[in-house]
Amino acid sequence: MDPKIQNSLITAIRRQQNNLATFASFSKKYTLLRAFLILFECPLFWEPEHLELFSQLISSVLALPNEAQVILKGWWKSIYTTNQYQPVVRLLQNFVTFRILINEPIFSIFPGKHVEDALKVLQILYSVNETRTKEINYTEFYNDAINERFKVRKNFNAWVYGEDFSYCNYPFLLNSLTKSKLMAVESETQMNNLVRGAIFESLQSGQFMPFFMLRVRREHVVEDAFNIISATPSHDLKKQLRVKFEEEAGVDAGGVKKEFFQIIVRELFDPKYGMFTYDEETHFYWFNRDSLETNSEFFLIGAILGLAIYNQVILDVHFPPVVYKKLLDKKPTLEDLKIANPDLGRGLQTLLDFDGDIKEVYDRNFQIEYESFGQIKTYDLKPNAENIILTEENRKEYVDLYVEFELVKSIEQQFNSFHRGFKEVCEGMVLSLLRPEELELLVCGDPIFDFSALQAVCKYEDGYTATSQVIKWLWEILSSFSIESQKKFLFFTCGSDRVPVGGLTEMKFVISRNGPDSDRLPTAHTCFNHLLLPEYTSKEKLREKLETAIKNSEGFGML
C-alpha cells in the first residue's frame, strides 16, 4: 500500500475510533455502529505494527451499550456470510497469537488485558456462531499458540479456585488434546484426594484400599463387572482402576485394564444381550427400545464409558454423535436424527420442505406408528393427537415432536440409566468445557489412523537404533500390512487398537532388543507400549514370528 494512502487511512481510523469511544448513549446510531463492521475488514489490522490500533477497536466493541451490542451480534448472525464471518474470527485470532508470541508471560498464565479483551470479543463471536444457520467450524476458534503453550495445572487450579484469569474460562480456544490433558489432571487430582482419604481411613480400620479393584473371570466379564460396580460406592469408583483376570498372571500397570475394556465393550454390544440395535447403513449402535435387559445393565455400560474416560482408556464404541450431545444435556435436533436414522431424517426434512397441500397429500394426524416385538403400536405426539391434522402451519411442531420421540422419549428409561452410570464416575468440572464432538474423541479416540506417526515417535533401547537391520525390516513389514493388520499390531503391543486424542504422535512407544536370533516370539509389555523383539537374522523369519505373535495376542499368561 502506498505510504501516503496508508497514513491517511490510519488517520481516518483514529478519528473514527475517537468517535466510537464516545459512543455512550446509543439512540439508534446505526451509521456509527456500521463503522465497526467496516473497521473489522481493514487489512492494516493484520500487520503487527498496528496491533495497538486494533486493540483500541476491540476495547470500543466491549464498551458498546448492551442495545448496540445486540444489534451488532444480529448483523454478524444474519447478514454476514461464512466468507465474511470467518475473516473476522481469524483477524482476532491473529491478534491474540501475535500478542502471546511477542509478550508471553513466563511465570503467569495471564496474557495481559489486550489479549483478554480480544478473547471476550471472540467469545461473543463464538456464541453468535452457535446460532448462525451456516456456522463456521468450531475448530476455527481453537488457538494454536494458546494450546501449544498451555500450562495445564496452573490453568486448572486457577479455574477451580476462581482466580482472576484462566484460559478454561474460554473453552472454545482449547482443542481436544488440551481438554483431554485437563481431564487427566482433574481425574489425577480426584484420585490423589481419594488415596489420601483411604490412608486416613486405614489408620482407623487397618485396611488400605488405594485402588478400585475389578477381579473378573474372562468368561463371565459382564456378570462379574456388573456385580462389583453395582456394589461399589461412587467415591470408590473414582479411585485409580486396577483389573485382575482370575487365574491369569498379568499384573495391571495399564495393559490389563485396556484389554478389559476391549473385552467388555465387545460383549455388551453383542446381539445376544439385545441392549442395542445395529444400523447396517450408518454402522451405528442405538439403544434398543424393546430391550429385555434391566436398567441396571444400561447403568453398567454408562459406568464403563465413564471409567474409561476417567482412566484415559480409548473405547471401540460406535454411537451416533447425538449420544454424546445427550450426555452433555444438550437437546437433540433434526440434524442429529439425520445422522442417527438417515431415512427417517430425510423423510421429515422432505415434509418441512414440501411445497403443496400437506393436509391433502400427507393425510396424517399427530399419531405415529412404530414396530415393537413384531406388532405395530401407536404413539401420541401430543394430547388429543388423533384429532390434530397435520398441516403446513403445524408441521414444524410435528417434526420437533417426532424427533423428540425417536431420540428421547422412546429410549428414555434405557438412556437415563446409561446417563446415570456415566455421571456416577465421570461428572466433573472439565466435562462442562467439552463440546459433544470433543467428548466423542475422548471416548473413541482420533478417527485418523496415521500409522507412520508411530514410527516417528518410536524410541529404541538395549542396543537397537532406528538404523538397526531388524528395525528397518520391522517397519517395512508393518508398512506393507493392511490397516486392519496394523491395528492388530497396535493391540498386540499396546493393549488397544484405538488412536489417542491428538493421534499416534501422542503415544509413547518403545522397541527393545530381546536377545539374539532365536525361535522365541516377539512379546510386549502392553502396560508401557513396549515391544520386546529378538534380533532375527532374516526378514522372512521376523514376519513369520510377528504374525504368529499378533494372532495370539489376547490374554495375560506367563511369557
N, C-alpha and C positions, 0 to 999 in steps of 0.2 A: 504494500500500500504506500502511496506517495506520502512522504513525511508531513507535508502541509495539510493534506486531507486528513491524515491520522490525527494531527494536533487539533484541527478544527472539530473532528468527531469527539475527541476526548473532552474538549472544552464544552461542547454541547451536552455530552453525557453528564459532566459535573454540574452544569447548570440545571439539567433536568432532575438529577438526583437531589439537588438542594430543594427543588420544588416538592419532590416526593417525601423528603424528610420533614416537611411542614404539613404533611397530609394528616392533620389532627382530626378535623371533622370531615366526614365523608360526603354526605348530602348528594349522592349520585354523581360524583365527579368521574364519569365513565372515560372521558378523554384523557384525564391524567392517569387513570387506572390502566388504560391500554398501553401506556408507556412501559409498564412492567413487561408486557408480552414482547414489545419491540426490543427492549434492552436485553432480554434473555437470549435474543438471537444475534446480538452484536459479536462479530468474530474476534474483536480485540480481547474479549474476556477469556479466550482460550490461551492467551500468551502469559507467561509467568510474570512479566514486568507490570501487568495490570491486575494482579491479584488483589491489591489494596482497594482499587476502584470497584472490583466486583464484590468485595466483602461489604462495601457500603450499600450496594444494591440488595444484598442478602439481608442486611440489617433493616433496610427500608421495608422489605416484604414482611418481616416479623413485626414491624411497628405499625402495620396497617390496622385500622379498626376492624372488628370482627365482621361487620357488614361488608366491608370491602374485600376481606379475605374470602368470604363465602362466594362473592361474585367471581373473584379470580379463580378459585377452585372450580366453579361451574364452567368457566371458559376452558380451563385445562381439560375438564372432563368431557365436555360436549362438542367444543369447536375444534380442538386440536386433533389432527390425525396422528396415527402412530409415528409417521415420519417427522412430524413436528414435535411430538411429545418426547420422543426418545433423545433428541439432542439436548433438551433442557436438563434431563436427568444426567446425561453424560457430562454436560458442562459443569454441573455441581460436583459430580464425582471427580472430574479433572481438578477442580479447585481443592477438594479435600485431599486428593492424592499429593498434589504439589505441596500443600501446606504441611502434610505429615512428613514427606521426604525431606523438606527443607528444614523443618523445625521439630523433628521428632524428639519428644521428651525422653530422657534416659531413665530417670528414677520414678516418673509419674506416668499414669495412664491418661491423664487429662491432656487433650491435644491443643488446648487453647480456645479462647472464646470465639475466634473467627471460624474455626472448624466446627465447633459445637453449634453455632448459628446455622452453618451450612447443613449440618445434619438435621436440624429442626425443619428446614425447608425441604430437604429430601424426604423427611418423614411425612410432610404434607403431600408431596408428590406421590409417595408410595401409597398413602391412604386413598388419594384420588384414583390412582391406577387400579386399585382393587375394585373400584366401582365403574370403571370405563368398560364400554361394550367390547372394544378391541384393545385390551390392555397389552402393554409390553411385557415381555417375560420377566418374572420376579428376579431372575438371576442378574438382570441389568442393575439391580440395586446392591448386589454384592460389591464390596470394595476390596480389591486385591491387596492394596497397601496395608489396609487395616488387618485383613486376615493373615497376611504374612508376618506382621509384627505383633500380633495379638498376644497379650500377656494373660494367659488363661486364668491362673489362680488369682492374680490381682484383680482382674475384671470381675471374676465370680464373687470374690469376697466383698468388693466394693458394692456390687449389685445386691447381694444378700443382706448386707448390713446397712443399706440405704445411704451410702456415701454420695457426695455431690455428683460424681460422674462415673459412668461405666458404659462401655460400648454395648453391654447387654440391654441397655435401655433403648437401643436402636437395632433390634434383632434382624431387620431386613438387610443390614450391611453384612451380616455374618453368614458365611457359606456353610454347607452341611458338615464339612470336616471340622470347622471351628466349633460348631454346635455339638458335634459328637465328642469333642475334647471337653467341652463344658459339662456334658452329660457324664463323662468319665470322672471328672473332678467331683461332681455332685455325688455320684454313687460311691466314690472312694471316701469322701468326707463322711457320708452316712455310715458306710461300713466301719470306718475307724471309730466313729462315735459308739457304734454298737459293740465293737470289740472292747472298748474301754468300759462300757456298761457291763459286758459279760465278765470282765476281770473283777469289777466291783462285786457283782453277784456271786462270783466264785469264792470270794473271801468269806461269804456267809454260808453258801451251800456246799462248798468244796468241789463243785463241778464247773469246769471251764469249757464253754462251747463257743469258740470264736467264729465258727463257720455254720452255714446251713448245709447239713449233710444229707444227700439223697443216696440211699442204698437201694438199688433196684436190680431185679433179675432181668437179663436181656430178653427173655421170652415173655415176660409179663411187665414190660416197662411202663405201659399206660396205667395199669392197675396199681402198681407199686407207687408210681409218681403221684397219682391221684390220692391214694391213701395218706401219703406223707404230707403233701402240700395242703390238703384239706384239714389236716390235724395240726398244722404248724401256725402259731400266731403270726400276724402280718409283720411284726417288727423283726421276727427271726428270718422271714423270707428275704429281708434286706441285708442279711449278713452275706459275706462272700460265699458263693456256691461251690461246693465240692461234690463230685459224683463218684460213686463206687459201684461198679458192676460186680454183683456177688459171684464168688468163685473165680474171679479174674485178678491177675496180679498187678494190673496197672494202677499207679499212684497218680491222682489227679493234680497236675500242675497246669491244667488248661486243656490238654488234648482229650482226656476222657470226657470232660464237660462238653466239648464241641461235638464229640460223637454222640453223646446222649441226646443233644438237641436234634441232631440229624435223624436219629432213630425215632424219637417220639413224635416229631413232626410228620415223618413218613407214615407212622402208624395212625395218628389222629386223623389224617386226611384220607386214609384207606376207605374205600366204599363200604367195607364190612361194618363200619361204625355208623354210617349213614348220617353223619353230622353235617356234611357239606355236599352240595351238588357241583358237578364239573361241566363247564361250557366248552364244547369242542371248538367253537369259533373263536372265543376270546382267550381260552386256556386259563380262565379264572375259576377259583372255587368261591362258592357263595353259601351262606347259611341255609340249611335245609329247613324250610318252614314246617315240614312234616316229620322232622326227626323224632325218633322214639327215645333218643338219649335224654337224660335228665339235664336240668340246668347246671348241675354240678360239673358235667363233662365240658360244657362250654366255658364255665368258670376256669376249669383246668387249662384249656388251651389259651385263654386270655392271660392267665398267670404265667404260662410258658413263654408267651410273647414278651411279657413284662420282664421275666427273669433273664431272657436272652439279651434284651436291651441293657438291663441293669448290670449284666456281667460281660458286656461287649462281645456278644456272640451273634454272628450273622445267620439268619434262618433262610431255608429254601421254602418259602411260602409264596402262594400266588393268589392274593386277594386283589380285587379291583381297587383303584385308588380311593373310592368312596369309603372304604372301611377305615382308612387312616384319617379321613376327614371326620367321620363319626367318632373315632377315638378321641379327637380333639374337640368334640362337642360342637362341630360345625354342621349346619343344616344342608342336607343333600339337595341337589338341583337336577333338572332335566339333563344337563350336560353330563352329570355323573351317571345317570341311568343309561345314556347313550354308550358309555364305555362298558358298564356292567352288563347291560342287556341291549345290544345294538338293535335288534329287530323291533323291540317294543319302543325303544327310544326314538328310532326313525319314524315309527308309526305315530307317536304323539307329536313329533315335530311337524309331520305332514298335516295333522289336524290343525295345529296352530297356523300353518302357512296356507291352509286351504282357502281358495277364493271362490266362494259359491254359497249355496243354501245348505248350511250344515245340518239344520233340522231335517231337511228332506233327504239329503244324501246319506247321512250317518244314522239317522233314526235311532237314537240311543238316549238312555237316561243316565242318572248318576249311580247306577249299579254296574259292577264289573264281575266277570266270571273268571274263576281260576280252577285248576285241577288239584285235587287232594286225595291221595290214596285211590286214584283211578276214578274218582267221582267229581262231577262239576259242581262247584259251590259258588254262591253269590255273596258279594260283599257290598255294603252300602258305603259309598264315599262320604256321605253326609246324611243327617236325618231326613226322612221322607224322600230318600233317593229315587225310589221307583216313580215318583210323580214329578221329578225335576227333569225336564227335557234339555238335552244338550243343544246349545245354540251358539251363535257367533259371540254373543255377549258374555256367556259364562264358560267358554271353552278353556280360557286360561286357568280359571279356578279348577275345572275338571282335570286338566293336566297336572296342576300342582298337587291335587289330592291323590291322583293316580301315582305320581312319583313318591309321595309320602307313604302310600300303601306298600309299594314294591320295596322301597329301600328302608322303611322304618317300621310301619305297623305290622306287616306280615311276618317279620322276624324279631319282633320286639322282645319277647322272652329270651330267645337264644342270644341276641346281641347284648342285651342288658347284663346277662350273666357273664358273657365274654368280656364286656367292658369292665365289669366289677372285678374280675380276676386280673385284668391288665393293670388297673389302677391300684389294686391291692399291693403290687410290687413297685410299679413304675410311676407313681404320682409324685412329682417333684416340681420345683420351680422352673427347671430348664425345659420341661415339657411345654410350658406356656410360650417359649420362644420359637417353637417349631411350626413350620407350615406342614400340611399333610404330606406334601411331596418329600419333605426332609425327614419326616417320621418314617415314611416308607423306605428311604435309603438307610436309615439306622437299623431297620428290621431286616431288610432284604439285601443290603449291600449295593455296591455300584453295579449298574447293569452292563457297563462297558468292560469286556473281558480282554484286556491287552496283556497277553502272556509274556510278551517281550519285556514288559516293565519289571517282571520278576527277576530276569537275568540282570537287569540294570542295577538292582539294589542288592543282589546276592553278595554275601561275604564268604570267604573261604578260610578254613582252619586246618591245622595238623598236617601241613605240607602241601596242600592244594593251593593253586592260584588260578586266576582266570585263564592263564595260558597252558595249564596242565593238559596233557593229551586227553585224558579220560573226561575232563571237564568240557573240553571242546566237543568231544563225541556226545556227551550228555545233552548239551544244548542243541546240537544238530538233530539228535533223535527227537527231543521234545518239540522242536520247531516243526518236525515232519508229522507230528501227531495231529489228529483232528481236535477240534475244540473240546469235544466230549472226552477224549483221552487225556487232554491237558488238564481238564477239571478233575479227572480221576487221580492224576499225579498230584494235584494240589491237595486233594482229600487224603491221599496216602501220606504226604509229608506234613500237612498242617492240621488234619482232622476235620477240615471243612473245604468245600469247593466254592465257597462264596467269596466274592471280592469285597474287601472292606471299603468303607466310605473314603473317597479320595483315590481309589484304585490300588493296584498291587504295589505301587511305589510306596505306599504307607506301611507295607509289611516288613518285618524283619525276617530274613531268610538266610540260612547258613548251610553250607555243604562242608563236611569234614571227611578227611581220608580215614577209612576204617580198615587199615591194614593193606597188605599187598594183594595181588591177584589170588582169588580163592573161589570156591563154589558157593560161598555164602551169598545170600540175597542182600540187596540194599535194605537198610532199616531206617526208621525215623523216630525222632522224639517229637511227636506232634504237639506236645505242650509248648515247645520252643521253636516250631517251624524249622527243624534241624534234620537234614538228610545225612545219614552216615553211609558213605559209598566206598567199597573196596576199589583198589586201583586195578581194574580189569585190564587185560592186555590186548583185547580186541573190541572193536565197536559192536560186532555181532553178539559177543558174549554179554556185553553191557546191556544191549537191547533186550536180549532174552531174559536176563536176570531182573531187569527193571520191570518188564511187562508182567512177569510172574509175581513179583512183589506187589505191584499195583492191584492185580486181580485178587489178592488175598489180604487186602489192607484193613478189613473191618475186624475189630476185636482187639483186646489188650491182653494177650497171653505173654509168656516169657519169651524174650528174644534169644 
